[in-house]
């Protein structure tokens, strides 16, 4: 059986067992609910919102090739869409935290969905005008909406239950998020009614449907029974001894920048998102450069690998594996995968990207609880600082592209040594600094 056949078989197994995967996730969620029954409904709504984040980011994987053909832009120009999507995380990450402090998590989520609707209206206008600068503007609007939504949902799912099982909850949400990435191109192609490749003139109808869905999601968010939650020590009136200790520690600080483990965590997220974007977004291009037939078949490698990691985390954390230990193991696996990509030839190198993806899987779920720990009243502002770290998705990816221009593509992946090396430092040392 050839490599393409194996990949088709792997994709078939994944799709044919999607029902079982959903049932498995449901059983895990139900297990979590036994810890606290009130988790069930909030987790369901949060799952929908995490899916939305992945769906919105997945739009770029369709727009890049569409604009290259329809507007005759270069690859570099087309990939600027990704930069425009991630730039708002740096600009609006902190304002998002302020908004959450003013109006709460739920209303911020609803506001983000309204922003998404405006962004996709801008996409329709861009498609009608056939203007690349307008597409960049629309992508910036979409990234702004994603910034406010991410700033709300990530700390919310962290605070919703016990800190020691936060990585498990975020793993469930992460799996839902990643499964949404390939859905948006399929969704657009379905509603566009395109028999072949989707062209710029085909975007209006599916984007109009998406606008309607985002407006509906905004209403759902407002009406949803999501309680306003507070992190340990965030409410100074708490009588719990641990909460009082956290509150006293946080009250001794005047700024979020006085929490070393938080600042170092934001830097870790910067490197992580950059490396993850490379791992998830370059596989088809890399297969092309290696001269492999049917390069699109290799796009299944990283989603399958990262899903295996998420499932492992859901099963093992926190009963058998702490979220700290999971981060330490994953940083080692990611470094190993990077070395294999650089050292191994041809198809072995591209499968090694899957090892990098496996290493990436449980990093994001661990960063949030570790970095937000002991922040007390600074929790919301701390979450906005972490959200700003997502700018790494633009900065590191651009640097990767520059390295590809001067080096062999295989060696460009060596950039991830720096990213995962820092993450390993945070996993063993950085998160403990106070």
C-alpha positions in Angstrom: 0.0 0.0 0.0 1.5 3.4 -1.1 1.8 6.5 1.1 -1.3 8.2 -0.5 -3.3 5.1 0.0 -2.3 4.9 3.7 -3.3 8.6 4.1 -6.6 8.0 2.5 -7.1 5.0 4.8 -6.2 7.1 7.8 -8.6 9.8 6.8 -11.3 7.2 6.2 -10.8 5.8 9.6 -11.0 9.2 11.2 -14.2 10.2 9.4 -15.9 6.8 9.7 -15.3 6.9 13.4 -16.3 10.5 14.0 -19.5 9.3 15.8 -17.4 7.2 18.2 -15.1 10.2 18.8 -18.1 12.4 19.6 -19.5 9.7 21.9 -16.1 9.5 23.6 -15.9 13.2 24.1 -19.4 13.2 25.5 -18.5 10.4 28.0 -15.5 12.4 29.1 -17.5 15.5 29.6 -20.1 13.5 31.5 -17.3 12.3 33.7 -16.2 15.8 34.3 -19.8 16.7 35.2 -19.8 14.2 38.0 -17.2 16.5 39.7 -19.6 19.4 39.4 -23.0 18.9 37.6 -23.2 22.6 36.7 -20.3 22.2 34.2 -22.4 20.4 31.6 -24.3 23.3 30.0 -21.5 25.9 30.2 -19.1 23.3 28.6 -21.5 22.7 25.7 -21.8 26.5 25.0 -18.0 26.9 25.3 -17.5 24.0 22.9 -19.6 25.8 20.3 -17.5 29.0 20.8 -14.2 27.1 20.5 -15.5 25.6 17.3 -16.3 29.1 16.0 -12.7 30.2 16.6 -11.3 27.3 14.6 -13.9 27.8 11.9 -12.9 31.5 11.5 -9.2 30.7 11.4 -9.7 27.9 8.9 -11.1 30.4 6.4 -7.5 31.5 5.5 -6.7 28.0 4.2 -9.3 28.6 1.5 -8.7 32.3 0.9 -5.0 32.0 0.3 -5.2 29.8 -2.8 -8.4 31.6 -4.0 -6.7 35.0 -3.9 -3.5 33.7 -5.5 -5.6 32.6 -8.5 -8.4 35.2 -8.7 -6.3 38.3 -7.9 -2.9 37.1 -9.2 -1.1 37.9 -5.9 2.1 36.3 -4.9 2.4 33.6 -2.2 4.0 36.1 0.1 1.2 38.6 -0.4 -1.4 35.9 0.1 0.1 34.8 3.4 -0.1 38.3 4.6 -3.8 37.3 5.3 -2.5 35.2 8.2 -0.5 38.1 9.5 -3.5 40.4 9.3 -5.5 37.8 11.2 -3.0 37.5 14.1 -2.0 41.2 14.3 -5.1 42.2 16.3 -4.0 39.8 19.1 -1.2 42.3 19.9 -3.2 45.4 19.4 -6.5 44.4 21.1 -5.4 41.7 23.6 -5.2 44.2 26.5 -8.3 46.2 25.6 -10.2 42.9 25.5 -9.2 42.2 29.1 -10.5 45.7 30.1 -13.8 45.0 28.3 -14.2 41.7 30.1 -13.6 43.5 33.4 -16.3 46.0 32.5 -19.1 43.9 31.0 -18.2 40.3 32.0 -17.3 37.2 30.0 -20.7 36.4 28.5 -21.3 39.9 27.0 -17.8 40.0 25.7 -18.4 36.7 23.9 -21.6 38.2 22.4 -19.8 41.3 21.3 -17.1 39.2 19.6 -19.8 37.4 17.5 -21.1 40.8 16.4 -17.6 41.7 15.3 -17.4 38.5 13.3 -20.6 39.4 11.5 -19.1 42.8 10.6 -15.9 41.1 9.4 -17.6 38.8 7.0 -19.7 41.7 5.7 -16.3 43.2 4.9 -15.3 40.0 3.2 -18.3 40.2 0.9 -17.5 43.8 0.0 -13.9 42.8 -0.7 -15.0 40.0 -3.0 -17.4 42.3 -4.9 -14.6 44.9 -5.3 -12.0 42.2 -6.0 -9.6 44.2 -3.8 -6.7 42.6 -2.0 -6.2 45.5 0.5 -9.9 45.2 1.4 -9.4 41.4 2.0 -6.5 42.3 4.3 -8.8 44.7 6.2 -11.5 42.1 6.5 -9.0 39.6 7.8 -7.9 42.2 10.4 -11.5 42.6 11.5 -11.9 38.9 11.7 -8.8 38.6 13.8 -10.1 41.4 16.1 -13.3 39.4 16.7 -11.2 36.3 17.4 -9.0 38.3 19.9 -12.0 39.3 22.0 -13.6 35.8 21.8 -10.3 34.1 22.7 -9.6 36.5 25.6 -13.0 35.5 27.1 -13.3 31.8 26.5 -9.8 30.6 27.4 -9.7 32.0 30.9 -13.4 31.1 31.4 -12.9 27.4 30.7 -9.8 27.5 33.0 -11.7 29.1 35.9 -14.9 27.1 35.4 -13.7 24.1 37.4 -10.8 22.8 39.5 -7.4 24.2 38.4 -5.8 20.7 38.4 -8.2 19.5 35.7 -8.2 22.7 33.7 -5.8 21.1 31.1 -8.4 18.3 30.6 -11.2 20.8 29.9 -9.0 22.9 27.5 -7.9 19.7 25.7 -11.6 18.9 25.0 -12.1 22.4 23.7 -8.8 22.3 21.7 -9.9 19.1 20.0 -13.2 20.8 19.0 -11.2 23.9 17.8 -8.8 21.9 15.6 -11.6 19.8 14.1 -13.3 23.0 13.0 -10.3 24.2 10.9 -11.0 22.0 7.8 -14.8 22.5 8.2 -14.9 26.1 7.0 -13.4 25.4 3.5 -15.8 22.5 3.0 -18.7 24.7 4.3 -17.9 27.5 1.8 -17.5 25.1 -1.1 -20.9 23.6 -0.2 -22.8 26.8 -0.1 -20.9 28.3 -3.1 -22.2 25.4 -5.2 -18.8 25.3 -6.9 -18.3 22.2 -8.9 -14.5 22.7 -9.0 -12.3 25.1 -7.3 -13.9 28.0 -5.4 -13.3 31.4 -7.1 -13.6 34.9 -5.6 -17.1 35.3 -7.2 -18.3 32.3 -5.3 -17.7 33.8 -1.8 -20.7 36.1 -1.4 -23.4 33.5 -0.7 -21.5 31.4 1.9 -20.2 34.5 3.6 -23.8 35.8 3.9 -24.8 32.5 5.6 -21.9 32.8 8.0 -23.0 36.4 8.9 -26.5 35.0 9.8 -24.9 32.2 11.9 -22.7 34.6 13.8 -25.6 37.0 14.6 -27.5 34.0 15.9 -24.5 32.9 18.0 -24.3 36.4 19.5 -27.9 36.1 20.6 -27.3 32.6 21.9 -24.3 33.8 23.9 -26.4 36.6 25.5 -29.2 34.2 26.4 -26.9 31.3 27.5 -26.9 30.2 31.1 -23.2 31.0 31.5 -22.5 32.1 35.0 -20.0 34.9 35.7 -17.0 33.1 37.2 -14.1 34.4 39.3 -10.6 33.0 39.7 -9.2 32.0 43.1 -8.5 35.2 45.0 -10.2 37.4 42.5 -13.0 38.3 44.9 -11.5 39.9 48.0 -14.6 39.0 50.1 -13.9 35.2 49.8 -13.6 33.4 53.1 -11.7 30.3 51.8 -8.2 30.3 53.3 -6.5 29.5 50.0 -8.4 32.2 48.2 -7.5 34.7 50.9 -3.8 33.8 50.4 -4.0 34.2 46.7 -5.9 37.5 47.1 -3.2 38.8 49.5 -0.4 37.8 47.2 -2.1 39.5 44.2 -3.0 42.6 46.2 0.7 43.1 46.9 1.3 43.7 43.2 0.5 46.8 41.2 0.7 45.4 37.6 0.3 42.2 35.7 4.0 42.6 34.7 5.0 41.9 38.3 4.0 38.3 37.9 7.1 36.6 36.3 5.3 33.3 35.6 2.5 35.2 33.7 4.9 37.3 31.6 7.0 34.2 30.8 3.8 32.3 30.0 2.8 35.0 27.5 6.2 34.6 25.8 5.7 30.9 25.8 2.4 31.3 24.0 4.1 33.6 21.5 6.5 30.9 20.6 3.9 28.1 20.8 1.4 29.7 18.4 4.1 30.5 16.0 5.4 27.0 16.0 1.9 25.5 15.8 0.9 27.7 12.9 4.0 26.4 11.1 3.2 22.8 11.9 -0.5 23.1 10.9 -0.2 25.4 8.0 2.9 24.4 6.0 2.5 20.7 5.3 1.0 20.8 1.8 3.5 23.4 0.8 6.3 21.3 2.2 5.1 18.2 0.4 5.1 20.2 -2.8 8.7 21.3 -2.3 9.7 17.7 -1.6 8.1 16.7 -5.0 5.7 14.3 -3.4 2.6 13.3 -5.5 -0.8 14.5 -4.3 0.6 16.8 -1.6 -2.9 17.6 -0.3 -3.1 14.0 1.0 -0.5 14.8 3.6 -2.7 17.4 5.3 -4.2 14.7 7.4 -0.9 14.0 9.2 -0.9 16.9 11.7 -4.7 16.9 12.6 -4.5 13.1 13.4 -1.4 13.5 15.4 -2.6 16.5 17.4 -6.0 14.7 18.1 -4.1 11.7 19.5 -2.4 14.1 21.9 -5.6 15.7 22.9 -7.3 12.4 23.5 -4.3 11.2 25.6 -4.6 14.4 27.7 -8.3 14.0 28.2 -7.8 10.4 29.5 -4.7 10.9 31.6 -5.0 14.5 33.1 -5.2 15.0 36.1 -5.6 11.4 37.5 -2.5 9.9 36.0 -0.6 12.9 34.6 -0.3 16.4 35.9 -0.7 19.3 33.4 2.9 20.4 34.3 4.3 17.0 33.5 2.3 16.9 30.3 3.8 20.2 29.2 7.3 18.8 30.0 6.8 15.6 28.0 5.3 17.5 25.0 8.1 20.0 24.8 10.6 17.1 24.6 8.5 15.3 21.9 8.2 18.5 19.9 12.0 19.0 20.0 12.5 15.4 19.0 10.1 15.9 16.1 11.9 19.1 14.9 15.2 17.2 14.9 13.7 14.4 12.9 12.3 16.9 10.3 15.7 18.5 9.8 17.7 15.3 9.8 15.5 12.8 7.9 15.0 12.9 4.1 11.9 13.1 1.9 8.7 11.5 3.1 10.2 10.5 6.5 10.8 14.2 7.1 7.2 15.2 6.4 5.8 12.5 8.7 8.1 13.8 11.4 6.1 17.0 11.3 3.4 14.8 12.7 5.6 14.2 15.7 6.0 18.0 16.2 2.2 18.2 16.1 1.9 15.5 18.7 4.2 17.5 20.9 2.1 20.7 20.4 -1.1 19.1 21.5 -1.0 19.5 25.3 1.0 22.7 25.4 -1.9 25.1 25.0 -4.1 23.4 27.6 -1.2 23.6 30.1 -0.2 27.2 29.5 -3.4 28.8 30.7 -3.9 27.3 34.1 -0.1 27.5 34.9 0.2 31.2 33.8 -3.1 32.4 35.3 -2.4 30.7 38.7 -2.3 33.1 41.7 -3.3 36.2 39.8 -6.4 37.0 41.9 -7.9 40.4 40.8 -5.4 40.5 37.9 -6.8 37.4 36.3 -8.8 39.2 33.5 -5.9 41.5 32.6 -3.5 38.5 32.8 -5.7 36.6 30.3 -5.5 39.6 27.9 -1.7 39.6 28.2 -1.7 35.9 27.3 -4.0 36.6 24.4 -1.5 39.2 23.1 1.0 36.4 22.8 -0.9 34.9 19.9 0.9 37.5 17.7 3.5 34.8 17.4 1.3 33.2 14.8 2.2 36.1 12.5 5.8 36.9 13.5 7.2 33.4 13.7 5.4 32.4 10.5 6.8 35.3 8.5 10.3 34.5 9.8 9.8 30.9 8.8 9.0 32.1 5.3 12.1 34.3 5.1 14.2 31.3 6.2 12.6 29.2 3.4 13.7 31.8 0.9 17.4 31.4 1.9 17.6 27.9 3.2 16.3 24.4 2.3 12.7 24.1 3.5 13.7 21.3 5.8 16.2 23.5 7.6 13.7 26.3 8.0 11.8 24.0 10.4 14.9 24.4 12.6 13.4 27.7 13.8 11.1 25.6 15.9 14.1 24.5 18.0 14.1 28.0 19.5 10.3 27.9 20.1 10.2 24.5 21.7 13.4 25.1 23.6 11.9 28.1 25.3 8.7 26.2 26.1 10.8 23.5 27.7 12.4 26.2 29.9 8.9 27.4 30.9 7.7 23.8 31.6 10.6 23.0 34.0 11.4 26.4 35.5 9.5 29.5 34.2 6.0 28.6 35.5 7.4 28.3 39.1 8.9 31.8 39.3 7.1 34.2 41.6 
